[in-house]
Amino acid sequence: MAEEKFKLPRSSYEELCKIIKAYGTLNKPIPLNEITRATGINRTIVSSNNAFLSNVGIIEGGILKGVTGTGKSLAQALEYGLPKEIAAAWQVVIRGNDFLNKMVLAVRIRKGMESSSLEAHIAYSAGLPKKEAVMTGARTIIDILLNSGMVTEKDDRIIPVEGPISASEEKTVPPEIRNSATEVFNLSGVNLNINVSINVVPSELEGLGERVKVLIEELLDIGKKRKKDAEDAEQEG
């Protein structure tokens, strides 16, 4: 089940960082025009990224927006290009935001995800349609996670860097969901073993049992059809 809509970035990671650095440099509540002037980025693009930056606690305010303490630390680290400090600052941002935390947890529970699968998972979990701007934002979220050092990329897979899931995190995911489940069915003397490996985050648990039931029924139908096709082929032969 998708989350309630979460505003994703609308720019690449590099462009988003440029906006963050501008807020950090100006260091006071300012109108959009000031950020546009400082970055050379279109006002509409700055505005579309502000929702995300506000949601994750990097900037704050109404018409006039200014950098937060967390945002200031991140902006300074980005300005000086210090990888360790950048990672530490992003970790503060991620741990302070429920949505970003869940994206990290999704990777950890699955022990890694294909980059394209994680992009789709982020967009879906944000409750947004599959559009180019949304997928750009999903990729930027992945870049944020990578630059935080909480995940890394290998062979186009995003894999966790942090240790095993903590006891508190483990309690949010029932054992029957974390572990593989095996069901054995008999089709007229022919055994069909179906191994279903299920990896989900807590936000996806609602209705999961029914979806698994439907999946198993579909697999059984496929098995029955293939068995019938084989019997028909044998009779024709």
Summary of the structure (lengths in Angstrom):
residues: 237
radius of gyration: 23.0
end to end distance: 48.2
largest distance: 82.1
contacts: 692
relative contact order: 0.11
helix: 59%
strand: 14%
